[in-house]
Structure formats: C-alpha cells, structure tokens
Amino acid sequence: MKTYGKIDSFKKMDIKVILNDTEVLYEGKVEDAPANIKEMHYNKALLGKVTEIYVYQEEK
C-alpha cells in the first residue's frame, strides 16, 4: 500500500487517526496530537468535517 507524508502535514483540521481500519489512535485537532501521532506516515485520508486518516502496520 502506498504511504504518503506525515500526519502533521494536515494543518488546522479536526482529525481521527485509525490504525488498521479498526483502532482509533487519536481524535482531535492536529496541533494537539501527541508527537508520535504527528510523525506517523498515513496511507489514506478521507476529507470531511472530521478528516479520517488511516495508517497501517506493515506485515513483517
């Protein structure tokens, strides 16, 4: 799956970060997100009132 930039590239947005389509890692403003969330690279984003950002763990 293609990987894009870091989550902190989204500015002044309400986001929901979803891991592997099941687990919500964070909900809130991008600027208030913990550093480890901001540094994650995302795989898919669905824009809306609350932008859903999907991240996937790679299978080893």
N, C-alpha and C positions, 0 to 999 in steps of 0.2 A: 504494500500500500504506500502511496506517495506521502511524504512528510513535508510539511510547509514550515514557515517561520515560528518564532516563539510566541507564546500567548500574550506576552507584554506588548506585542506589536498592535494589538487592539487598544484603542485609546478611548477613554470616557464612555465606556459601554458597560451595561449590566450583562454578566456572562454566567453560564452554567458549564462547568468543565466535567465531562463524562468520560470515564475510563472503561474501555472495552464494551461499550454500549449498555452497561449495567450499573456501575457505581458512580454516584455523583461525588466528585472530589472537592468541588468548591462552587458556591453560588454567591454572587455579589458583584461589586464594582472591580474592574481590572486593577485599578490603582490600589485597592485594599487587599488584593490577593497576596498570600504568602510568597516569598521569593522562589521557593521550589516549584510552585504552580506557574509563576510568571516565566520561568526558564524552560518549561516543557515545550516541546515542538508538537504542533497539532496536525491531525490527519484530515479533518473535515470540520467545516463550520456552517451552521445554518443561521443566517441573519434573521433577526426579529426583534420584538420588544426586549426579550431576553435572548441574547445570542448563545446558541448551544455550540460548544466547542468539544470536538471528540478527539481523544488521544487513545492510542492502542499500544499495549505492551507487545514487543516483538517476541514471537515464539523462538525459543533457543533450541 
